[in-house]
Amino acid sequence: MTTPYRSPDAPPGLRPFVSSGKTPVLGVVGGVLAGTLAALVLSVVYAYGTIYIPIVQVEFLLTVIFGAAVGASTAGVMHQQKVRSRTIVIATAFVLGVFAWAFSWLPWLYGTFQRFEIPITVGEVFDPLFLGGAISRVYETGTWSVGSTGSSGSAVSGAMLGFVWLCEAATIIGFSTFVAVAQSKDKVFCEACGSWCTVMPDRAVYALDAGPALRAALVERAELSALESAPRPAAVDRWLSLKIGFCAGCGETNVIGLDEVKQTVDRKGNAQRSNKAYLPFHCLTRGEMTELRSKLRV
């Protein structure tokens, strides 16, 4: 594969793609509002769900969904509003994950006290002194049991309950951040026409040990023909995967990259796949991308 569209005065290799990092203020505001709204609404659903469905597996699932929804709504709106800074998107999702976890204490305490017919008003829940005393009371006495209810169950309180609360916080905040990280991965923005590019992963696969040669051919010499001659993977657990990105509008922004893929099988026989960047996105010309897409048939 030749590169006839590259100027003879251009550097011999491919230049890395660098995001502009532009962050529209309205985009950040929109993301904060979306994440806050999700936190406020879902915290009530989450709190009452954990109170009235005292099944550990269900409670864990609700916790995951709660955190993930906050992160997804935050990152989704910020991307829709063309926030290019991945750091700001992830940081915002993290902060709103903390807010969602902290706010969820209010409906949870209110619902818990109501369930056990302990007098409480909405105003008291928003009183910091009352809130601190209520949490301390629950910490000492516990509100639910491990195992079956009755004599065989043991109330969870004290250090064990504190550990459960820490795990809950880590799950909500962690999944809010994780979803934002996942949604922000491989985002390429075309500054020429102001739109997100189409990114296509897994366009071709190569042997892992072909990585150094491929990296050198692409980064140092811009030899796209190396993609045709690189060996295919013999191993079924690790390989390199080709990904491309291009602007479907103006065609001015075009990128190519490689991921290292690792695949394992869990105890149930399900394949578990993880990706990490092996070669970050590098820029191609419009002609190079047209030729590459033709050969890849995409």
N, C-alpha and C positions, 0 to 999 in steps of 0.2 A: 504494500500500500504506500503510495507516494504522497507527498504533501505539496502539490503544485501551487496551492493558494497562499502559502507562507512567503512573506516578503524576504528577499535575500539579505536585507538589512536587519531583519529581526533576530533576536537571540536564538541560538541553535536549539534550545530546549523549550519545554512548556513552562509558562509562568504560573505560579500558584494562584488559585482564585481566592481573593480576599474580600470578605463582605464589607460593605460601606459602614455597617453598624448604625445606620441612621435610625433614630427613635422618635417618631412623631409623638408629640405630647398627648394628642387626642387618642392615639393608639394605646398608650400606657393607661390613660384615664379609663378608656373603654375596657381594657383588660382587668383593671382593679375593680371597676363596677361589676363586671360579669362574675369575677371570682367572689366578690363580697356577696352578691345576690345569691350565688350558689351556696355559699357557706351559711348564710342566714336561713335560707329555705330548707336545705338538706340537713342542717344541724338538728332541726326539730324532728324530721323524719327519722334521722339516725338515732337521736336520743330515745324517742318513744319505741323505736324498733328494738333497741337493745334492752329496754325495760320490760317490754311485754313479750319478747321472744327470747327467753333466757337459754338459748342453745349456743354453745361456744362457737360452733362452725358458722352459724347464721350471723352471730355478732361479729365475727372476724370478717366475713364477707361484706357486711354492712360498713365496717370500718374502712375496708379497701375501696369500696365503691364511693364512699363519702370523700375520701382524700383524692381519689382519681378524678372524680367529677369536678372538684374545685380546680385541680391543675389543668384539666382539659378545657374547661370554660375560660380560664384565664389565658392560657396559651392560644387557644383557638381564636378568640377575639383579637388578641394582640397581633397574631399573624394575619388575620383578615384586615386589620388596620395597618398592615405593612410595617410592623416593627421588625427591623432587621437584626437588632442586637440580641443574640442568643443569651448572653449573660443577663440582660435585663429581664427577658422573658422568664428565665429559670429563677432568678432572684425574686421576681414578683410572685411567682407560683409558690415559692418557699414561704415567703412572708404571709401570703394568704392561707397557706396550709396551717401555719402557726395560729393565725386568727381563727380559722375554722375550728381547730381543736379547742382553743380557749373559749370561744363562744358557745360551743356545744355543751359546756358545763352548765350553762344557765337552764336550757330546757330539760337537761337530764336531771338536775337537782329538783327542779319544779315538779317534773313528772314522777320522780322517785318519792318525794315527800307526799305528793297527792296519792300515790298508790298505797302507801302505808298510813294514809289518813292522818298525816301530820300537818297541822295548820300552816299554811304558807300563802303569801300573796306574790303577785308578779313584781311589785315594787321591792319586796324584800330580796328577791333574786338579784336585783341590780345594785343592792347595797353591798359594797366591798366587805364591810365588817361582818354582815350576816353571811355572806358567801364564804368567807374564810372559816367562820365557825361551823357552817353546815358541812363543808368539805372535811374539816377536822373530825366532826361527829361521825360522818360516814366512814372515814378512815379507821376510826377506833372500833366501830361496831360492825361494819360491812353491810351489804344489801342483798347479796345472793350467795348461793352455796355451790360447791363443787360436788358433783355426783347427784344422786337423787335427793329430792326434798325430804325432810323428815330427820329422824335420828341418825341415818347413815350419812347425811350430808354435813359438811363442816363449813361454817361461815368464813368467807374470805375477808380478811381485814388486816390492818397493820402493814408490815413490810411486804407481805405477799400481794395485798391489794395495791400498794404503791407500785410494785413491779408491774402489775397488770396495767395500771394507768400509764406508766412509762412506755410500755409496749404499744398501747393504744395511741399515744402521742406520736411515737416514732412511725407507726403505720400510716396515720393520717398525713403527717407532714412529709413522710418519705414518699408516699404514692402521689401526693400532689406535685412534688418536685420531680419524681421519676417520669410521670406522664408528660410534664413540660419538657424534660430532657428528650424524651422519645419523639415528641411532636416537633421539636426544633432541629432534630438531626437531619442532615443532608438538605437543609433549606438553602436554595439558591435564588437570589433576587436579581432580576434584570433592571438595572438602573436606567437603561435606554428607553424602555417603555413603561416602567413602573409596575411590574407584575412579577409574581413568583414563577419560576421556571418549572417545567415538567421534569421530574427526576425518575429515572427508570433503573432499579437495581437488578442484579442477576441477569445481565445481558449475555455474559459468557463466563465460563469457569476455567481456572488454570491451576496447575500443580503449585503447591505452596513454595517449593524450592525454586520455582521459576520467578519468584518475586524480585530478588535483587537484579536480575537481568532485565525484567520488565520495567522496573523502576528506573534503571539507568537509561534504557532505550527511550522511555517517554520523557522523563524529567530532563535528561542531559542532551538528548539528540532529537526529540520529537519524532521518533520513528514509530509511527502507528502500525507499520507492517509487522512489528514484533508481536502484536496481538494475534496475528494469524499463525505465526510459527511457534508461539509459546506452547509447551506441552500441557495436555489436559490432565486433570488430577487422577491419580491411581488410587489414592486413599479415599475412604468414604467418611472420614471424621474431620478432616481439615483441608481447606482449599482456599483459593483466591477467587473473588467474585468481582466482575466488572460492572461498574455503574456509570451511567451518563446522565447529563442534565442539559436541557436546552430551552430557550425561550420559544414557545409556540407562536408568539405574536410577531415580534420583529426579527427574531433569529440572531440578535447581536450577542447574546450571552450563551456560551456553550462550554461545558465542563466534562471532564472525565476523571474517574477515580477507581480505586481498588479497595475492597474490604477483605479482611481475613475472616473466614467463616469457620466456626467450630461446632460440630454436631455431636451430641451425646444421646444416649437412650436411657430413660429413667426405669424404675423398677416395674412399671406397668407396660413397658414397651413403647412408650411415646417418645418420638424424637424431639429433642430440645436443642434449639439452634441459637447461637450467639454470634453477633457481628462486632468487629471493631475495625476502625479505619487502618488500612495498611498504607495506602497512598491517598492523601487528601485530594480534594478536587483541584485539578489544574485546567487551565483555559485552552480551548481549541478555537480555531477560526471557524467562520460559518462554513467555508468550503470543506474543511476537515471533518466537521460534524456531519455534513450532508453525505460525504463519502463513507464515513464510519457507519452512519445509520443505514445506508444502503447495503453495506456488507452484513450488518447485524439484522437487517430486515425489520427495522422498527421505524 
